[in-house]
Amino acid sequence: MLQRLVREPDFAVLSRAVGEWYHYYQVAPDEKTTDFLCASALAFFHDGYRTSDDIATLLIGTHIGEVATRVNARSSSAVH
């Protein structure tokens, strides 16, 4: 599957979105959580979301707090 290349300005959008997730949940950044959130933000980007606000909203709504970023954590869909 051919995916759109991510340009440098796009990385700024993804970075801001991840930063907003940390700010919203008042969680200190760590490498494992950041890797997870960046991968998720990139997936949203490839799904067509292009603004940091849109991607941040999706991250905040999909990954509820730090525990949701852990590999073996239940997904938000499993909780509802």
C-alpha positions in Angstrom: 0.0 0.0 0.0 1.4 3.3 -1.1 1.1 6.0 1.6 1.6 9.7 1.3 5.1 10.9 2.3 5.2 12.9 5.5 6.9 16.3 5.0 8.7 18.3 7.6 5.8 20.7 8.2 3.6 17.6 8.7 5.8 16.5 11.5 5.1 19.8 13.3 1.4 19.1 13.0 1.9 15.6 14.5 4.2 16.8 17.2 1.7 19.5 18.3 -1.1 16.9 18.4 0.9 14.6 20.6 1.8 17.5 22.8 -1.9 18.4 23.2 -2.6 14.9 24.4 0.1 15.2 27.1 -1.3 18.6 28.1 -4.9 17.4 28.2 -4.1 14.4 30.4 -1.4 16.2 32.4 1.0 13.3 31.8 4.8 13.7 31.8 6.2 12.7 28.4 8.1 9.4 28.2 9.6 7.6 25.2 7.3 4.6 25.2 4.1 6.7 25.3 5.4 9.2 22.8 6.3 6.3 20.3 2.7 5.0 20.7 1.1 8.3 20.3 3.2 9.3 17.3 2.3 6.0 15.6 -1.4 6.6 16.3 -1.1 10.3 15.1 0.6 9.1 11.9 -2.2 6.6 11.3 -4.8 9.4 11.7 -2.7 11.6 9.3 -2.7 8.8 6.7 -6.5 8.5 7.2 -6.8 12.1 5.9 -6.7 14.2 9.1 -4.4 17.1 8.5 -4.7 19.6 11.4 -3.1 19.3 14.8 -6.5 20.1 16.4 -8.2 17.2 14.5 -5.5 14.7 15.3 -5.2 15.8 18.9 -9.0 15.4 19.3 -8.8 11.9 17.9 -5.8 11.0 20.2 -7.6 12.4 23.3 -10.8 10.6 22.5 -9.2 7.3 21.4 -6.5 7.0 24.1 -8.0 7.9 27.4 -5.1 8.6 29.7 -1.7 7.1 30.0 -2.8 3.5 30.7 -4.5 3.4 27.3 -1.1 3.8 25.6 0.3 0.6 26.9 0.5 -2.3 24.5 -1.6 -4.7 26.6 -4.1 -2.1 27.7 -7.7 -2.5 26.8 -8.7 -0.2 23.9 -11.3 2.5 24.4 -13.7 0.5 22.2 -13.4 -2.5 24.6 -14.3 -0.2 27.5 -17.5 1.1 25.9 
